[in-house]
């Protein structure tokens, strides 16, 4: 079932029966190397997470993990959910956006758009991103993409960026949104000390005279900036689902700040955010409040999917709040509902990955 | 299961696996205000039925009904069936045709084609329709629609017009078809006195010198005329399912009369009528006999779907003949069969609307 977070159901209902292309934005930031900041991945191999997520979504295999079984037991990446949906009702297309990966996904036959970005540095020091360049590449890519896209279809834009929620929170605070306690984390017991310390260090690097893109260059990650450019580049011409939780909300806050700086109207009727119930119900973040900070109208939805009827301990972690969103899981579950899939089918398929 | 009414199974079999666009033709006629003529809707709010049907089919919500819960308990509109099918195997597209509504559907994101028609008056006096204009707009719309339509897909053309079966019966009699007892009603115990009296009044308004369109202007409704124009405008270029019972049969009788008047060949290989078992088995009407009045060949089918395995009292009304067809229910059930849906899935989904 699809539920409203903000706005009404009409946008999402209009997508029933339409075909979707899944774009997965992948990047690494050295922020993820800060000990204890994320559990999105295998300890010591966190940097591989976006690479493995991309491989698994496309092929059902994790290839860049040497000497490790190719199942994802005990690694409850939300890619499991998106992959299950893809098996039951395939996306028309999956394309990966390499926005600065340590390790390229080992995949043939799938488009991997390479923009030549390096992984960004830790925001605790200075992410060292050329934000204008990345933003511009997002804009350009969207414009080219829209030209060749059938506008009876829609785009689902997901992400996999370890430690992304910390970065998102830092960005939103740096842009002076009143949102300190509105951000999520992949942890249940959010390690506020590590996150807060990192954010606090990041904010210290910002100087009063820094402009918007200078700020983003210091405290952001490549995905956040690129996706903001992508949204503005599409310019409402194609229906776009931002597939994610507080990180995608941060992308919208960046768009909002850019619009405030540059002036100019922005039509958002073809834009929505879709996420999971675990994000919507998270006690440690408030996706709705984040979206209410925007000066433009936005539709946002969550899937009421959960694992209450599953016995699998790895999946129970979701219902316990240990994993919440990523790799477009929420939007995938909504895409599943839009195409007649039932909860039990999806759970069965996900369980089949775990053995 | 799909069963033949007339013709063979080849046309409908050729549609398996193809995508469909659902066009829902909506209009009001003041004929529906005659006390006791229809039960298609909420007493005192019958005029809202097409509006609510359109809203519910598109969004799953009835929005134009103030102070009423948004469920449809005890209002067993056939829109429940079409919506259930849409949830389980979505139409590629739903578009509404406003052919003269009292209240516009409160929907965003779905195309609502507005032709500027007013609701028609009661046929008991004189419907007062500019039939040539409406017919011409149906023709023009179809021609434009066909140009942009992928002809590997097909159209399902449904309707929601309260008191439509009375009007249809009046039209067919006015056009001198021998069909007095061949028409259906939304009632089980058809109120023949009210219907017959209304039809008899309508027929009295017709003068010997009236031509075909003058007759239609007096005793018809906007939907019947527009759809006749639509069929002729498509000119067999696109596969078209007329989704309905005796009202859609009447549309075909109008087409038949126009062809007789104007002369000219008409190819119908891409045209079929699809309806429900409740219409096919109705003791008070005879869809097959109506279709046999046509001078051209037509394929017609019904779905053998029923609620025999459901315990829900509102749904039992269908099997008892209290509700039979509308909002493209029969064609939706056939579309469901064409796409692998099972009866029990559909029943479960419909029951989920009723609580």
Contacts between the chains, C-beta under 8 A, distances in Angstrom:
chain1	res1	chain2	res2	distance
A	8	B	59	7.9
A	8	B	108	7.2
A	9	B	59	5.3
A	9	B	60	7.0
A	9	B	61	6.8
A	10	B	58	7.5
A	10	B	59	6.0
A	10	B	107	5.9
A	10	B	108	4.2
A	10	B	109	4.3
A	10	B	110	7.1
A	11	B	108	7.4
A	11	B	109	5.4
A	13	B	58	6.0
A	13	B	59	5.0
A	13	B	60	7.1
A	13	B	109	7.1
A	13	B	110	7.7
A	14	B	58	7.8
A	14	B	109	3.8
A	14	B	110	5.9
A	16	B	86	6.4
A	16	B	87	7.7
A	16	B	90	3.8
A	16	B	91	7.4
A	17	B	19	7.5
A	17	B	86	7.7
A	17	B	90	3.1
A	17	B	91	5.2
A	17	B	92	4.5
A	17	B	93	6.8
A	18	B	90	8.0
A	18	B	92	6.8
A	18	B	93	8.0
A	152	B	92	7.8
A	152	B	93	7.6
A	269	B	108	8.0
A	269	B	109	7.8
A	338	B	90	6.8
A	339	B	90	6.5
A	340	B	87	6.3
A	340	B	88	4.3
A	340	B	89	5.3
A	340	B	90	6.7
